Each structure stands twice: as structure tokens, then as C-alpha cells.
Amino acid sequence: MLTAPPVAALAAVDEPARLVDAVSFDLGGTAERPPWRITLYVPPGPAPAAGWPILYLLDGNAVTGTAIDIERVQAPYPDGTGIGSRFAIVGIGYPGDQAYDGLRRSWDYTPPPGKSYPPYRADGPAVRTGGANPFLRFVIDELKPAVERRCKVDPARQALFGHSFGGLFVLYALAQAPATFSHWIAASPSIYWEEFVLLTSIDALEKSPPGKAHVLLMAGAYEAELAPFQRTAPDHESRLARLKLARTVEAARTLSDRLGRIPGLKSEFRVIPGKTHMTVLPEALNEAVTSFLGRAG
């Protein structure tokens, strides 16, 4: 009787899966802080005459694969998708295989002055916030030049996408260095964080209009109310309290309106139906690409 070979016998033919047309490399870091893990995807074929439009992604470990699939599956078919150009992708992540590095993103993505919070686990380090300025310098001074050395880029079409704390960073970076990207895309941004400290930066942006930029803010509909599956959960009251504290939909809509009144900024807000803070990501990435490179209607 034939029997299936043990799993170990298959190891000789198995190989790690890969992201097609993507490379990864480590960049930056210090003696105290490890480097960032960068994933760069460039579509096959020659670059456009002006260079590749580039979508930069925060939380790269969590979203880069999804974004690459969007590019490979949708961008080659503009008549069916409305996406007007193929584009390169830069995922800014961290060494390791986990989707999120909570400790590092808490530091990298949050505005100063920051605070110190209890460890995520009893034997872990304290959680620090307020490191958005050095992270922004890394993006401008190290990451963008490293990408430009590896592929031909279109300086006029570059977008930054972030979700949650990442969305908070997108808005902070817009206020600090508005010429860095042409499109700024914040999904479910944590505007409420540390007593709405972000809004101080928006005050400064209003006093020094940035020239020209496009801003898209998004949130899931179930960030304003509990999703049906959450309404009977044992912790539904605490979940609802957190939603009311964050006021994600209300805060994003209000800030979008405020940004839209700044000369040179085109600002838009979208609610994504049927999605929570955690499930909004795939649709938010689709909306990001459409906002960035979609054909005009």
C-alpha cells in the first residue's frame, strides 16, 4: 500500500514564497535602534518617461503584499479599473515576520513631545511615543534617496499612506514637510492621540500654506458605532467607550474640512461602509490608489 511521504521528505522541493518583482533591504538604524526593513516593488518593463509614480506605505509588514496585488491585478487594466498608471511601491516595515511592531511604531509614528506608557508585557520595555521627527528625517534623508538609486521615480507623483498611528504620522508629516509627497493618505488616523497634539501642527500649517498637495482621510463606518458582531460581545460597553473617546470618523471629517480651507490643499474625506478600524485596510488601500492615480471622471 502506498503512503504519503513525511513532510520532511518534501523539504527538498519546497521553497519560500516570494513577492514577485519585489526586493527587500535594511536601511538606517543606530546602535540603540535597529534598521527599518524596506520592501521595494517595481512593475516589470521600462519606466515611464517621467519615472515611476511611487506609493510609500507605513506598517509595510502588514500592507505591502496587499498593495502589490492591487498593482499587479488592477493597474495593468486601466479601462476596467480607472487606475491611470502602473506604479512602484515602497513598504516601510521592521525586521521580523510579524504584521506589526507595536513598540517601534508607537515611537516612529507619534508626534512630540510624547509620553512613556507601561510595557506591553510584564518583562518588556516601556512604550515611548513622540519619535515622529527622527522618523520623518529618515524618510526624507535616507529612504527616498535609497529608492531613487534603485529605480527611476517621478518626483511629481509620490504618495504616503498610513493607517491608525500611521495615519497620524501622515498628517503630522504633511504639516512638517508638505513638499515631501504630492498625495497624503490617512486611513483611520489617531487624531485624538495625546490630547489631540497633532492639531498644534495643523495650526502652524495654516499659517504657512504648503503650495499644492492632495489629502485623503478615510475611516470605517464602524468606527463611529459598534459593528453588529461587536454589539453582543462581553466587552461591548468598553469597546463603545473607546469609540466615543477616539471619535475617529468625526475627527477625520472635521480635519478634512479644515485642511480643505488651506490654500493649495485639496482635501477629501470618505467613509468606508461596513468596516471597523481593523478591517478597513484592504478597501482603504484601494481607495488610496484610486485617489493617487485614478483617472478623472
C-alpha positions, 0 to 999 in steps of 0.5 A, a space after each residue: 500500500 502506498 503512503 504519503 511521504 513525511 513532510 520532511 521528505 518534501 523539504 527538498 522541493 519546497 521553497 519560500 514564497 516570494 513577492 514577485 518583482 519585489 526586493 527587500 533591504 535594511 536601511 538606517 538604524 543606530 546602535 540603540 535602534 535597529 534598521 527599518 526593513 524596506 520592501 521595494 516593488 517595481 512593475 516589470 518593463 521600462 519606466 515611464 518617461 517621467 519615472 515611476 509614480 511611487 506609493 510609500 506605505 507605513 506598517 509595510 509588514 502588514 500592507 505591502 503584499 496587499 498593495 502589490 496585488 492591487 498593482 499587479 491585478 488592477 493597474 495593468 487594466 486601466 479601462 476596467 479599473 480607472 487606475 491611470 498608471 502602473 506604479 512602484 511601491 515602497 513598504 516601510 516595515 521592521 525586521 521580523 515576520 510579524 504584521 506589526 511592531 507595536 513598540 517601534 511604531 508607537 515611537 516612529 509614528 507619534 508626534 512630540 513631545 510624547 509620553 512613556 506608557 507601561 510595557 506591553 508585557 510584564 518583562 518588556 520595555 516601556 512604550 515611548 511615543 513622540 519619535 515622529 521627527 527622527 522618523 520623518 528625517 529618515 524618510 526624507 534623508 535616507 529612504 527616498 534617496 535609497 529608492 531613487 538609486 534603485 529605480 527611476 521615480 517621478 518626483 511629481 507623483 509620490 504618495 504616503 499612506 498610513 493607517 491608525 498611528 500611521 495615519 497620524 504620522 501622515 498628517 503630522 508629516 504633511 504639516 512638517 514637510 508638505 513638499 515631501 509627497 504630492 498625495 497624503 493618505 490617512 486611513 483611520 488616523 489617531 487624531 485624538 492621540 495625546 490630547 489631540 497634539 497633532 492639531 498644534 501642527 495643523 495650526 502652524 500649517 495654516 499659517 504657512 500654506 504648503 503650495 499644492 498637495 492632495 489629502 485623503 482621510 478615510 475611516 470605517 463606518 464602524 468606527 463611529 458605532 459598534 459593528 453588529 458582531 461587536 454589539 453582543 460581545 462581553 466587552 461591548 460597553 468598553 469597546 463603545 467607550 473607546 469609540 466615543 473617546 477616539 471619535 475617529 470618523 468625526 475627527 477625520 471629517 472635521 480635519 478634512 474640512 479644515 485642511 480643505 480651507 488651506 490654500 493649495 490643499 485639496 482635501 477629501 474625506 470618505 467613509 468606508 461602509 461596513 468596516 471597523 478600524 481593523 478591517 478597513 485596510 484592504 478597501 482603504 488601500 484601494 481607495 488610496 490608489 484610486 485617489 493617487 492615480 485614478 483617472 478623472 471622471 
